[in-house]
């Protein structure tokens, strides 16, 4: 059990996909985040994840394994951009205005980071993604987890 938790902890940075939220959100940021999550459809989640993936794919560390043409990236960005605009100007208009008025731009960051985390979590629960994530075990030395668990005073998993 502990070994499995430690292995899954190793993929948490990937799950977050670089999304970090301000340490403390105010009530208006919370309201905005809740509204964004409530009004974002499955298609919106997919558009957001595709946009994050396409943006990350432009980075030199992964560019060679994630091919997207400039035209594909542009289309993905347009779709995500329309979704962002719809959410803040229509679906969550009142929450956006209040959050910006009382808590500033950090409220927008918090709201969309929250939505991004929800969308990424949806992707991470897909069985195909789960299967690929579990392939990380192939590169891990389980005896290292046993040793660190023992050092921490936790009995290794059987």
C-alpha positions in Angstrom: 0.0 0.0 0.0 2.7 2.5 1.0 4.8 1.4 -2.0 1.9 2.1 -4.3 1.3 5.5 -2.7 5.0 6.4 -3.1 5.0 5.4 -6.7 1.8 7.4 -7.4 3.4 10.4 -5.6 6.1 10.3 -8.2 3.6 11.2 -10.9 1.9 14.0 -9.0 4.0 16.7 -10.6 2.9 15.4 -14.0 -0.7 15.3 -12.9 -0.6 18.9 -11.9 0.8 19.8 -15.4 2.5 22.8 -14.0 -0.7 24.3 -12.6 -0.3 25.9 -9.3 -2.8 28.1 -7.5 -2.1 31.0 -5.1 -1.6 29.7 -1.6 -4.8 31.3 -0.3 -7.8 32.1 -2.4 -10.4 34.5 -1.2 -14.2 33.9 -1.2 -14.6 35.5 -4.6 -11.8 33.4 -6.1 -13.5 30.3 -4.6 -16.8 31.4 -6.1 -15.3 31.9 -9.5 -13.5 28.5 -9.4 -16.7 26.8 -8.4 -18.6 28.5 -11.2 -15.9 27.6 -13.8 -15.9 23.9 -12.8 -19.8 23.8 -12.7 -20.2 25.3 -16.2 -17.3 23.6 -18.0 -18.6 20.7 -20.0 -16.7 17.5 -20.8 -15.9 19.0 -24.1 -14.5 22.1 -22.3 -12.3 19.9 -20.2 -11.0 18.2 -23.3 -10.4 21.5 -25.0 -8.4 22.7 -22.0 -6.4 19.6 -21.7 -5.6 19.6 -25.5 -4.5 23.3 -25.2 -2.3 22.5 -22.2 -0.8 19.5 -24.0 -0.2 21.4 -27.2 1.5 24.2 -25.3 3.7 21.8 -23.4 4.5 19.9 -26.6 6.2 23.1 -27.9 8.8 22.7 -25.2 12.2 21.3 -26.1 12.0 18.5 -23.6 9.1 16.9 -25.3 8.9 18.4 -28.7 10.4 15.3 -30.4 7.7 13.0 -29.0 4.6 15.2 -29.3 4.0 16.3 -32.9 1.5 19.0 -33.6 1.5 21.2 -36.6 1.3 25.0 -36.2 -2.2 24.8 -37.8 -3.3 22.2 -35.2 -1.9 24.3 -32.4 -3.7 27.4 -33.7 -7.0 25.6 -33.9 -6.6 24.1 -30.4 -5.7 27.6 -29.1 -8.8 29.1 -30.8 -11.1 26.5 -29.3 -9.7 26.9 -25.8 -9.7 30.7 -26.2 -13.4 30.7 -27.1 -14.1 28.5 -24.1 -12.2 30.8 -21.8 -14.2 33.8 -23.1 -17.5 32.1 -22.8 -16.9 31.0 -19.3 -15.8 34.4 -18.0 -18.1 36.7 -20.0 -21.3 34.6 -20.1 -21.4 31.5 -17.8 -19.6 33.0 -14.9 -19.9 36.7 -15.6 -21.0 37.9 -12.2 -18.4 35.7 -10.4 -15.7 37.0 -12.7 -16.5 40.6 -12.2 -16.7 40.2 -8.4 -13.5 38.2 -8.2 -11.6 40.8 -10.3 -13.1 43.7 -8.4 -12.3 42.4 -4.9 -9.3 40.1 -5.4 -7.6 41.1 -8.6 -6.1 39.0 -11.4 -4.9 36.3 -9.0 -8.6 35.3 -8.8 -8.6 34.4 -12.5 -5.4 32.5 -12.1 -6.9 30.5 -9.2 -10.1 29.9 -11.0 -8.5 28.5 -14.1 -5.9 26.6 -12.3 -8.7 24.9 -10.4 -10.5 24.1 -13.7 -7.3 22.9 -15.2 -6.7 20.6 -12.3 -10.2 19.2 -12.6 -9.8 18.7 -16.4 -6.4 17.0 -15.9 -7.8 14.8 -13.2 -10.5 13.7 -15.7 -7.8 12.8 -18.2 -5.7 11.0 -15.5 -8.7 8.7 -14.6 -9.1 7.4 -18.2 -8.2 3.7 -18.2 -5.8 4.1 -21.1 -3.9 6.9 -19.3 -4.0 4.9 -16.1 -2.4 1.9 -17.9 0.3 4.0 -19.4 1.0 5.7 -16.1 1.4 2.3 -14.4 4.1 1.5 -16.9 6.3 3.8 -14.7 6.7 0.7 -12.4 8.9 -0.9 -15.1 11.6 1.6 -14.5 11.4 1.6 -10.7 13.5 -0.5 -8.2 10.9 -1.7 -5.7 13.7 -2.5 -3.2 14.4 1.2 -3.0 10.8 1.8 -1.9 11.2 -1.0 0.6 14.3 0.5 2.0 12.9 4.0 2.4 9.7 2.6 3.9 11.8 0.6 6.4 13.8 3.7 7.3 10.5 5.6 7.9 9.4 2.8 10.2 6.7 1.5 7.8 6.5 -2.2 7.0 7.0 -2.8 3.3 3.9 -3.9 1.3 3.6 -7.6 0.6 
